[in-house]
Amino acid sequence: MGKDKATDIRILGVSVDFEPVPFRAPLKFGGRVVDHTFLINARVQVETRDRHVATGFGSMPVGNVWAWPSPDVEPAQSELAMKAYATRFGELFADYPDYGHPVEIQFNVGAEFHHQAGKVSQEQGVSEPLPELAQLVATSPIDAALHDAYGRVHKASSYNLLSAEYCNEDLSYFLDDQFASEYLDQYTSREPVATLPLYHLIGALDPLTAGDITDRPDDSLPVTLGEWIAADGLTHLKIKLAGDNLDWDVARVLAIEAVCVEAQTARGCADWYYSCDFNEKCESADYVIEFLDRITADAPAACDRIQYIEQPTSRDLEAASAAKMHEVAKRKPVVIDEALVDYESLLKCRELGYSGVALKACKGQTESLLAAAAAQKFGMFLCVQDLTCPGGSFLQSSSLAARIPGIQAIEGNARQYCPGPNQKWSQYYPSMFEISDGTVGTGRLNETGLGFHLPEWNSARMVHSQDDTGI
C-alpha cells in the first residue's frame, strides 16, 4: 500500500489442517441433516519490519451443508472442495509478499477468491464453483489467524489495533465514501463485555419433552428442552423452523412456548426470548406475516418474546422474485444471514427491507468487522451467530461478539451437538463452556490477539513463503 507503517506485518508461513468432529446428535435445518463436520484449523506466522515474530491461530467448521446447499453437488463433494480451497489459500497467503495490516492483506488476497473457486472445483471434479459463502467460510480460519498473529506480535488485543495508527487505509477504501476518515476502532470496543446471554438452538429434530426422545445419547448431557433450560439457566432460544409448512411452524413454536413456560416458571424466570430461523425456506414475506399473526392469536406472549427473524427467504438477492421484508421489519427485526457476503450484498438487503445483520466469524474476521461497522452506521439490529462452532472457533466467535457494541447475545450450539473439542479448551476458559446462568463469560477473552491464548497442543508444520528459508 506504500505507506510503510512500522507496525505492518508480512506472512512467514501458514499451516492448514483438518480435525474430524462427530456429532452426538443430528442437527436438522433447512431440510438438511448434519451429523459430522471437520474443523479447519489454521496457524499463521508473521513478522514485523523489525523482525519480531509471532504465530496466530484460527479455527472454523467446514460448514458445507450450510454454505453450499446445491442440488447438483453432493455434501461429500462440497466438503472435499472446501477443504481443498482452504489448503490452496493457505499456500496463497503464505506467498503474499507485501507488508500491511491484516485487514489490508485479507482484502488483497481476497481478490483471488472468485478465480480460485472455479479452479479448485474443476480440479476436484465438481460441477460448479464454490459459492461466495463457501469461499468465505473456507478461508475464515486463515483470516482469523492473521488477525490473531498481528495482535500477538504487538502484544495487544487485535481489536485495539484497528485505528489510523495501525491501518494504512481508512474504511472508505474497503466500503465507500460514507466511511471516509473512519477506522474500525470507531466501531469496536476497547474491552470485551463481561458476559453475554447464550442463544441455545432448538433444531427441527430436537426433542422438547421426554416423550419425543427416540435415542438418548450415551452421555450425561441434557437432551430435552426442559432439561437444557434447567441445567444451563437458558433465557435465549433460537428456533429452527421449516419455512414451507406453516401449520408445523406455528405448532412448533406453541409447543416450545408450553415447555418454556413450565421450565422457566419452575426456576423462577419471568423473561426469556426467541429468535426464529426459517433457513431461507419461506416463499415470501407473506408467509412470515401470517406466521406472526397466528402466533399472536394463539399465544401473544410467545410472539412478544420473538427478538428477531432470521433470513426467511432465499439468499439469491438478484432473483426477480427476491422478497421484500419491509412489512415484516415493521413487526420484528429481520436479519441478513446467508445473503450477507460483502458490503454490496448488505446494501442490497437494506433496499429489500432487511433491518438487521447476523455477524458470523465463519465469514471471516475482516468481513465481519466491516459488516459490523456498516450495520452500526446504518442503525441496523446486530446479532452474532455461530456455525455450530466448537472449541477455539467458539472462542473466536464469542470474542467478536464481545467487542461489537450493541450485540445482545451470542449463539453457541456446539455444546449440544458436537461438544468433543470443547473439553480441551474448557480447562482454560470454564466460563465460556460451563454454562449455569444462561450466559458466557466473555470478559475472560481479554488476552493478546483475538483474546485467548494458544494451548500447548496447538502446533503444526507451516507452509513457508517462497523466499523464506524457514521458521
C-alpha angles and dihedrals in degrees: 000000000000099000095102104206115192089232094059119119137204127206118254099178146345133206126193123186137163128236117197114230119191120201122237089207132014119257118215123196134150091007092302131107125215121196102164143013142178126239114227103216117193133185122190124191117203139177134205125230088264092052102256109151134205139162126226132198134217133174137182138160115254088240093186096154089060099034098043112028099167128161088211100049122062116225091244089056096047091047092054092044093051091049090050090049091052090050092048092052092047085063094043093050090048089054095048102118106194134089119236148118116298092249090055095044092049091047092052097044088045089066085077096054097094096046094048092047089067095041095051093047090050091050090049093048093243118152097226136033121257108276118238094260092054090049091055094047094048094051098036095093091057091048090050093047090051092054090044092052091048091057093045095050089052092041092235142098109282086224088065093053098068102095133101087270090069108021121078093203133042122229094269087073091062101029121015143288093287085077098049113147091007127119135192093258087075090061100042135065125245092223130031117251112258097241141358129199113252119235108219117206123232104197123202091255097042116119115240097191137016089263090064095057115109099162121015112204116244097250140083097256123115118264111182123062091247091053092051093049092051095044099044102027090236122195101165121061127182113206121207109212135188099237091201100060111059096181091053093046094051092045091049093054092046091050091049091049091053092051091045095050090054096043097042093045089052090058096039098250117146102175127058136144143218136205120197122218118190093175093225094299099121114102094210147356088259089071090058093046091052090046091054092045092053093046089049091051095048102033114006092179090058092054090048089056093058105108097184146343119239125218098312097180138041123310088226100104094174095061114112087233095055103147121242114226102193096112093045090049089057087064103036137355109273112207131204115233121148092022093057108092103133144354093278091057090050090055091048092050091052089054088052091054103260109152102188144043129223107210116207127185087212088073089061135274092256096047091046093052092049092048090048091053093050093045092052093048090052094046095243128161111260133207135159121225133179139222094236085287117191129191117344093004090061091049089050092051092045093049089055091050092048093055100046113086114235099026107141102187144358125230115226120166105151088095086066102042110019110012096154098100090047092070098071092047099043093072088064098037108026094158089062097050107025103070123189108143100039094261139097121225100239092163086079089067093082102112128112120291113013091350106273134074131244110254118223095262090063104099133115141158114277128226102227129216112258095252095047120097096203148300 
